[in-house]
């Protein structure tokens, strides 16, 4: 194998790793925001954890966070607006990334 092939494989492996880490960070972020929303809804314990997982699952409808925002806005109607949810997602993503990095 040539040096170019080695570099290409290394680049592809790094790209795959980075994509996986981004996916995991977004899922963790959605879970944390789901737990935040569950608290607002008065859910605790396993009910809160189950609700957070429904928030994580809602992110698979389309690319980006808008599917999560729609779900949370509907669930939290009258309590929290869509802009507040977007802000919470933006603030929580660095926390989720930090948590993942500390687990490595």
DSSP file (Angstrom, degrees, kcal/mol; ACC not computed):
  #  RESIDUE AA STRUCTURE BP1 BP2  ACC     N-H-->O    O-->H-N    N-H-->O    O-->H-N    TCO  KAPPA ALPHA  PHI   PSI    X-CA   Y-CA   Z-CA
    1    1 A X              0   0    0      0, 0.0     2,-0.1     0, 0.0     0, 0.0   0.000 360.0 360.0 360.0 142.9    0.0    0.0    0.0
    2    2 A X     >  -     0   0    0      1,-0.1     4,-2.1     4,-0.0     5,-0.2  -0.380 360.0-109.3 -85.2 166.7    1.2    3.5   -0.8
    3    3 A X  H  > S+     0   0    0      1,-0.2     4,-2.5     2,-0.2     5,-0.2   0.861 120.3  56.7 -61.5 -37.1    1.5    6.4    1.7
    4    4 A X  H  > S+     0   0    0      2,-0.2     4,-2.5     1,-0.2    -1,-0.2   0.922 106.3  48.9 -62.3 -43.9   -1.4    8.0   -0.1
    5    5 A X  H  > S+     0   0    0      2,-0.2     4,-2.5     1,-0.2    -2,-0.2   0.898 111.0  50.6 -63.0 -40.4   -3.6    5.0    0.5
    6    6 A X  H  X S+     0   0    0     -4,-2.1     4,-2.3     2,-0.2    -1,-0.2   0.921 111.8  46.9 -62.6 -43.8   -2.6    4.9    4.1
    7    7 A X  H  X S+     0   0    0     -4,-2.5     4,-2.5     2,-0.2    -2,-0.2   0.891 111.0  52.5 -65.7 -39.2   -3.5    8.6    4.5
    8    8 A X  H  X S+     0   0    0     -4,-2.5     4,-2.5     2,-0.2    -2,-0.2   0.930 110.8  46.7 -62.8 -45.3   -6.8    8.1    2.7
    9    9 A X  H  X S+     0   0    0     -4,-2.5     4,-2.4     2,-0.2    -2,-0.2   0.893 112.2  50.7 -64.2 -39.7   -7.8    5.2    5.1
   10   10 A X  H  X S+     0   0    0     -4,-2.3     4,-2.3     2,-0.2    -1,-0.2   0.909 110.9  48.9 -64.2 -41.6   -6.7    7.3    8.1
   11   11 A X  H  X S+     0   0    0     -4,-2.5     4,-2.6     2,-0.2    -2,-0.2   0.922 111.9  48.7 -63.9 -43.9   -8.8   10.2    6.9
   12   12 A X  H  X S+     0   0    0     -4,-2.5     4,-2.4     1,-0.2    -2,-0.2   0.894 111.2  50.1 -63.8 -39.9  -11.8    8.0    6.3
   13   13 A X  H  X S+     0   0    0     -4,-2.4     4,-2.3     2,-0.2    -1,-0.2   0.903 111.9  47.9 -65.1 -40.8  -11.5    6.4    9.7
   14   14 A X  H  X S+     0   0    0     -4,-2.3     4,-2.9     2,-0.2    -2,-0.2   0.906 110.9  50.9 -66.2 -41.4  -11.3    9.9   11.4
   15   15 A X  H  X S+     0   0    0     -4,-2.6     4,-2.4     2,-0.2    -2,-0.2   0.927 111.6  47.5 -61.3 -45.0  -14.3   11.1    9.4
   16   16 A X  H  X S+     0   0    0     -4,-2.4     4,-2.2     2,-0.2    -2,-0.2   0.906 113.2  48.6 -63.5 -41.8  -16.3    8.0   10.5
   17   17 A X  H  X S+     0   0    0     -4,-2.3     4,-2.5     2,-0.2    -2,-0.2   0.929 111.9  48.5 -63.7 -45.7  -15.2    8.5   14.1
   18   18 A X  H  X S+     0   0    0     -4,-2.9     4,-2.2     1,-0.2    -2,-0.2   0.895 111.4  50.2 -62.1 -40.7  -16.1   12.2   14.1
   19   19 A X  H  X S+     0   0    0     -4,-2.4     4,-2.2    -5,-0.2    -1,-0.2   0.904 111.3  48.7 -65.2 -41.0  -19.5   11.5   12.6
   20   20 A X  H  X S+     0   0    0     -4,-2.2     4,-2.6     1,-0.2    -2,-0.2   0.915 111.3  49.6 -64.3 -42.9  -20.2    8.8   15.2
   21   21 A X  H  X S+     0   0    0     -4,-2.5     4,-2.4     2,-0.2    -2,-0.2   0.881 110.5  50.3 -65.1 -37.5  -19.2   11.2   18.0
   22   22 A X  H  X S+     0   0    0     -4,-2.2     4,-2.4     2,-0.2    -1,-0.2   0.915 110.9  49.5 -65.5 -42.4  -21.4   13.9   16.6
   23   23 A X  H  X S+     0   0    0     -4,-2.2     4,-2.3     1,-0.2    -2,-0.2   0.935 112.9  46.7 -60.7 -46.8  -24.3   11.5   16.5
   24   24 A X  H  X S+     0   0    0     -4,-2.6     4,-2.6     1,-0.2    -2,-0.2   0.883 111.6  51.4 -64.2 -39.0  -23.7   10.4   20.0
   25   25 A X  H  X S+     0   0    0     -4,-2.4     4,-2.6     2,-0.2    -1,-0.2   0.909 110.8  47.7 -65.3 -41.8  -23.4   14.0   21.2
   26   26 A X  H  X S+     0   0    0     -4,-2.4     4,-2.5     2,-0.2    -2,-0.2   0.897 112.3  49.2 -66.7 -39.3  -26.7   15.0   19.6
   27   27 A X  H  X S+     0   0    0     -4,-2.3     4,-2.1     2,-0.2    -2,-0.2   0.919 112.7  47.7 -64.5 -42.6  -28.4   12.0   21.1
   28   28 A X  H  X S+     0   0    0     -4,-2.6     4,-2.6     2,-0.2    -2,-0.2   0.910 111.2  51.6 -63.8 -41.6  -27.0   12.8   24.5
   29   29 A X  H  X S+     0   0    0     -4,-2.6     4,-2.6     1,-0.2     5,-0.2   0.927 109.6  49.3 -59.4 -46.4  -28.1   16.4   24.1
   30   30 A X  H  X S+     0   0    0     -4,-2.5     4,-2.3     1,-0.2    -1,-0.2   0.884 110.8  50.7 -62.1 -38.2  -31.6   15.3   23.2
   31   31 A X  H  X S+     0   0    0     -4,-2.1     4,-2.3     2,-0.2    -2,-0.2   0.934 111.0  47.9 -64.8 -45.7  -31.7   13.1   26.2
   32   32 A X  H  X S+     0   0    0     -4,-2.6     4,-2.0     1,-0.2    -2,-0.2   0.906 114.1  46.2 -62.6 -41.8  -30.6   15.9   28.5
   33   33 A X  H  X S+     0   0    0     -4,-2.6     4,-2.7     2,-0.2    -1,-0.2   0.868 110.2  55.1 -68.6 -35.2  -33.1   18.3   27.1
   34   34 A X  H  X S+     0   0    0     -4,-2.3     4,-2.5    -5,-0.2    -2,-0.2   0.891 107.6  48.7 -62.5 -39.5  -35.7   15.6   27.4
   35   35 A X  H  X S+     0   0    0     -4,-2.3     4,-1.9     2,-0.2    -2,-0.2   0.880 110.5  51.7 -67.0 -37.6  -35.0   15.2   31.1
   36   36 A X  H  X S+     0   0    0     -4,-2.0     4,-1.7     2,-0.2    -2,-0.2   0.930 112.4  45.3 -61.5 -46.1  -35.2   19.0   31.4
   37   37 A X  H  X S+     0   0    0     -4,-2.7     4,-2.1     1,-0.2    -2,-0.2   0.885 108.9  56.2 -66.2 -38.8  -38.6   18.9   29.7
   38   38 A X  H  <>S+     0   0    0     -4,-2.5     5,-3.0     1,-0.2     4,-0.4   0.891 105.4  52.3 -60.2 -39.0  -39.7   16.0   31.8
   39   39 A X  H ><5S+     0   0    0     -4,-1.9     3,-1.1     1,-0.2    -1,-0.2   0.913 108.1  50.5 -63.0 -42.3  -39.0   18.0   34.9
   40   40 A X  H 3<5S+     0   0    0     -4,-1.7    -1,-0.2     1,-0.3    -2,-0.2   0.868 110.1  51.1 -62.5 -35.8  -41.1   20.9   33.6
   41   41 A X  T 3<5S-     0   0    0     -4,-2.1    -1,-0.3    -5,-0.1    -2,-0.2   0.504 119.8-111.6 -80.2  -4.2  -43.9   18.4   33.0
   42   42 A X  T < 5 +     0   0    0     -3,-1.1     2,-0.3    -4,-0.4    -3,-0.2   0.657  67.4 146.1  84.4  15.8  -43.6   17.1   36.5
   43   43 A X      < +     0   0    0     -5,-3.0     2,-0.3    -6,-0.2    -1,-0.3  -0.633  21.8 178.9 -86.7 144.6  -42.2   13.6   35.5
   44   44 A X    >>  -     0   0    0     -2,-0.3     3,-1.2     4,-0.0     4,-0.8  -0.911  42.1  -4.3-137.8 166.1  -39.7   11.9   37.8
   45   45 A X  H 3> S-     0   0    0     -2,-0.3     4,-2.0     1,-0.3     3,-0.3  -0.192 127.5  -4.4  57.7-133.5  -37.8    8.7   38.0
   46   46 A X  H 3> S+     0   0    0      1,-0.2     4,-2.9     2,-0.2    -1,-0.3   0.821 132.9  59.7 -66.1 -32.1  -38.5    6.1   35.3
   47   47 A X  H <> S+     0   0    0     -3,-1.2     4,-2.2     2,-0.2    -1,-0.2   0.907 107.5  46.6 -61.7 -40.9  -41.3    8.3   33.8
   48   48 A X  H  X S+     0   0    0     -4,-0.8     4,-2.5    -3,-0.3    -2,-0.2   0.911 113.1  48.7 -67.0 -42.5  -38.8   11.1   33.2
   49   49 A X  H  X S+     0   0    0     -4,-2.0     4,-1.7     2,-0.2    -2,-0.2   0.906 112.1  48.9 -64.1 -41.9  -36.2    8.6   31.7
   50   50 A X  H  X S+     0   0    0     -4,-2.9     4,-1.4     2,-0.2    -1,-0.2   0.908 111.3  49.7 -64.2 -41.6  -38.9    7.1   29.4
   51   51 A X  H  X S+     0   0    0     -4,-2.2     4,-1.6     1,-0.2     3,-0.4   0.921 107.6  54.1 -63.3 -43.0  -40.0   10.6   28.3
   52   52 A X  H  X S+     0   0    0     -4,-2.5     4,-2.1     1,-0.2    -1,-0.2   0.872 105.6  53.8 -59.3 -36.7  -36.4   11.6   27.5
   53   53 A X  H  X S+     0   0    0     -4,-1.7     4,-2.4     1,-0.2    -1,-0.2   0.826 103.8  55.1 -69.1 -30.2  -36.0    8.5   25.3
   54   54 A X  H  X S+     0   0    0     -4,-1.4     4,-1.5    -3,-0.4    -1,-0.2   0.848 107.3  51.2 -68.5 -31.8  -39.1    9.6   23.3
   55   55 A X  H  X S+     0   0    0     -4,-1.6     4,-0.6     2,-0.2    -2,-0.2   0.920 109.8  48.8 -68.3 -43.5  -37.4   12.9   22.7
   56   56 A X  H >< S+     0   0    0     -4,-2.1     3,-1.2     1,-0.2    -2,-0.2   0.932 111.5  50.0 -59.3 -46.1  -34.3   11.1   21.5
   57   57 A X  H >< S+     0   0    0     -4,-2.4     3,-1.6     1,-0.3    -1,-0.2   0.817 100.5  64.1 -64.0 -31.1  -36.4    8.9   19.2
   58   58 A X  H >< S+     0   0    0     -4,-1.5     3,-1.2     1,-0.3     4,-0.3   0.719  88.6  70.6 -67.5 -18.3  -38.2   12.0   17.8
   59   59 A X  T << S+     0   0    0     -3,-1.2     3,-0.4    -4,-0.6    -1,-0.3   0.587  83.7  70.6 -74.7  -8.8  -34.9   13.2   16.3
   60   60 A X  T <  S+     0   0    0     -3,-1.6    -1,-0.2     1,-0.2    -2,-0.1   0.430  76.5  81.9 -88.2   2.0  -34.9   10.4   13.7
   61   61 A X  S <  S-     0   0    0     -3,-1.2     2,-0.3     1,-0.2    -1,-0.2   0.879 108.3 -14.9 -73.8 -38.2  -37.8   11.9   11.8
   62   62 A X  S    S-     0   0    0     -3,-0.4    -1,-0.2    -4,-0.3     5,-0.2  -0.967  82.9 -76.8-157.5 166.9  -35.6   14.4    9.8
   63   63 A X  S    S+     0   0    0     -2,-0.3     3,-0.3    -3,-0.1     4,-0.1  -0.405  93.3  22.5 -69.7 147.1  -32.1   15.9    9.8
   64   64 A X  S    S-     0   0    0      1,-0.2     3,-0.3     2,-0.1    -2,-0.2  -0.265  99.3 -71.8  89.4-178.2  -31.5   18.7   12.4
   65   65 A X  S  > S+     0   0    0      1,-0.2     4,-2.6     2,-0.1     3,-0.5   0.454  99.9  97.0 -95.4  -2.5  -33.2   19.5   15.6
   66   66 A X  H  > S+     0   0    0     -3,-0.3     4,-2.6     1,-0.3    -1,-0.2   0.832  81.8  55.0 -63.3 -31.3  -36.5   20.9   14.3
   67   67 A X  H  > S+     0   0    0     -3,-0.3     4,-1.9     2,-0.2    -1,-0.3   0.889 110.9  46.0 -66.4 -37.0  -38.3   17.5   14.8
   68   68 A X  H  > S+     0   0    0     -3,-0.5     4,-2.7    -4,-0.2     5,-0.3   0.909 111.7  51.8 -68.5 -42.7  -37.2   17.6   18.4
   69   69 A X  H  X S+     0   0    0     -4,-2.6     4,-2.9     1,-0.2     5,-0.2   0.922 109.3  50.1 -60.0 -44.4  -38.3   21.2   18.8
   70   70 A X  H  X S+     0   0    0     -4,-2.6     4,-2.1     2,-0.2    -1,-0.2   0.928 112.3  46.9 -60.9 -45.5  -41.7   20.4   17.3
   71   71 A X  H  X S+     0   0    0     -4,-1.9     4,-2.5     1,-0.2    -2,-0.2   0.949 116.4  43.1 -61.9 -49.6  -42.2   17.5   19.7
   72   72 A X  H  X S+     0   0    0     -4,-2.7     4,-2.9     1,-0.2    -2,-0.2   0.891 111.8  53.6 -66.4 -39.2  -41.1   19.5   22.8
   73   73 A X  H  < S+     0   0    0     -4,-2.9    -1,-0.2    -5,-0.3    -2,-0.2   0.900 112.0  45.9 -62.0 -39.6  -43.1   22.6   21.8
   74   74 A X  H >< S+     0   0    0     -4,-2.1     3,-0.9    -5,-0.2    -2,-0.2   0.921 116.3  44.6 -67.8 -43.5  -46.2   20.5   21.5
   75   75 A X  H 3< S+     0   0    0     -4,-2.5    -2,-0.2     1,-0.2    -1,-0.2   0.849 120.7  39.8 -69.4 -33.7  -45.6   18.7   24.8
   76   76 A X  T >X S+     0   0    0     -4,-2.9     3,-3.0    -5,-0.2     4,-2.0   0.147  81.2 156.2-102.5  18.4  -44.7   21.9   26.6
   77   77 A X  T <4 S+     0   0    0     -3,-0.9     4,-0.1     1,-0.3    -3,-0.1  -0.182  71.9  13.4 -51.7 129.1  -47.3   24.1   25.0
   78   78 A X  T 34 S+     0   0    0      2,-0.2    -1,-0.3    -5,-0.1     3,-0.1   0.266 125.5  62.4  88.0 -11.8  -48.1   27.1   27.3
   79   79 A X  T <4 S+     0   0    0     -3,-3.0     2,-0.4     1,-0.4    -2,-0.2   0.763 111.5  12.3-111.1 -41.2  -45.0   26.4   29.4
   80   80 A X  S  < S-     0   0    0     -4,-2.0    -1,-0.4    -7,-0.2    -2,-0.2  -0.999  71.1-135.6-142.6 136.4  -42.0   26.8   27.1
   81   81 A X     >  -     0   0    0     -2,-0.4     4,-1.9    -3,-0.1     3,-0.1  -0.414  28.4-106.7 -90.3 167.9  -41.8   28.3   23.6
   82   82 A X  H  > S+     0   0    0      1,-0.2     4,-2.5     2,-0.2     5,-0.2   0.856 118.8  54.7 -61.9 -37.4  -39.9   27.0   20.6
   83   83 A X  H  > S+     0   0    0      1,-0.2     4,-2.1     2,-0.2    -1,-0.2   0.882 107.6  49.8 -66.0 -37.0  -37.2   29.6   20.8
   84   84 A X  H  > S+     0   0    0      2,-0.2     4,-2.3     1,-0.2    -1,-0.2   0.876 110.4  51.0 -66.8 -36.7  -36.5   28.7   24.4
   85   85 A X  H  X S+     0   0    0     -4,-1.9     4,-2.6     2,-0.2    -2,-0.2   0.926 109.5  49.4 -66.4 -44.9  -36.3   25.0   23.4
   86   86 A X  H  X S+     0   0    0     -4,-2.5     4,-2.4     1,-0.2    -2,-0.2   0.904 111.6  49.8 -60.0 -41.4  -33.8   25.9   20.6
   87   87 A X  H  X S+     0   0    0     -4,-2.1     4,-2.3     2,-0.2    -1,-0.2   0.901 110.3  50.1 -64.7 -40.6  -31.7   27.9   23.1
   88   88 A X  H  X S+     0   0    0     -4,-2.3     4,-1.9     2,-0.2    -2,-0.2   0.909 110.7  49.6 -65.2 -41.5  -31.7   25.0   25.5
   89   89 A X  H  X S+     0   0    0     -4,-2.6     4,-1.8     1,-0.2    -2,-0.2   0.923 111.9  48.5 -61.1 -44.5  -30.6   22.6   22.8
   90   90 A X  H  X S+     0   0    0     -4,-2.4     4,-0.6     1,-0.2    -2,-0.2   0.881 114.5  45.4 -64.6 -38.3  -27.8   25.0   21.8
   91   91 A X  H  X S+     0   0    0     -4,-2.3     4,-0.5     1,-0.2    -1,-0.2   0.791 113.8  49.7 -74.7 -27.5  -26.7   25.4   25.4
   92   92 A X  H  X S+     0   0    0     -4,-1.9     4,-2.5    -5,-0.2     5,-0.2   0.757  92.5  73.8 -86.1 -25.9  -26.9   21.6   26.1
   93   93 A X  H  X S+     0   0    0     -4,-1.8     4,-2.5     1,-0.2     5,-0.2   0.912  97.0  48.5 -58.8 -45.3  -24.9   20.4   23.1
   94   94 A X  H  X S+     0   0    0     -4,-0.6     4,-2.3     1,-0.2    -1,-0.2   0.876 111.5  51.5 -62.4 -33.8  -21.5   21.5   24.5
   95   95 A X  H  X S+     0   0    0     -4,-0.5     4,-2.4     2,-0.2    -2,-0.2   0.920 109.9  48.9 -65.7 -43.4  -22.4   19.8   27.8
   96   96 A X  H  X S+     0   0    0     -4,-2.5     4,-2.3     2,-0.2    -2,-0.2   0.910 111.7  49.2 -62.6 -42.6  -23.3   16.6   26.0
   97   97 A X  H  X S+     0   0    0     -4,-2.5     4,-2.4     1,-0.2    -1,-0.2   0.909 110.6  50.7 -62.8 -41.7  -20.0   16.7   24.1
   98   98 A X  H  X S+     0   0    0     -4,-2.3     4,-2.0     1,-0.2    -2,-0.2   0.903 109.1  50.9 -63.3 -42.1  -18.0   17.3   27.3
   99   99 A X  H  X S+     0   0    0     -4,-2.4     4,-1.0     1,-0.2    -1,-0.2   0.922 110.9  48.6 -61.6 -44.0  -19.7   14.4   29.0
  100  100 A X  H >X S+     0   0    0     -4,-2.3     4,-0.7     1,-0.2     3,-0.5   0.910 110.1  51.3 -63.7 -41.7  -18.9   12.1   26.1
  101  101 A X  H >< S+     0   0    0     -4,-2.4     3,-0.6     1,-0.2    -1,-0.2   0.858 107.4  53.0 -64.3 -34.7  -15.2   13.3   26.1
  102  102 A X  H 3< S+     0   0    0     -4,-2.0    -1,-0.2     1,-0.2    -2,-0.2   0.731 104.6  57.0 -74.3 -19.6  -14.9   12.6   29.8
  103  103 A X  H <<        0   0    0     -4,-1.0    -1,-0.2    -3,-0.5    -2,-0.2   0.644 360.0 360.0 -82.2 -15.7  -16.2    9.0   29.3
  104  104 A X    <<        0   0    0     -4,-0.7    -1,-0.2    -3,-0.6    -2,-0.1   0.492 360.0 360.0 -74.5 360.0  -13.5    8.2   26.8
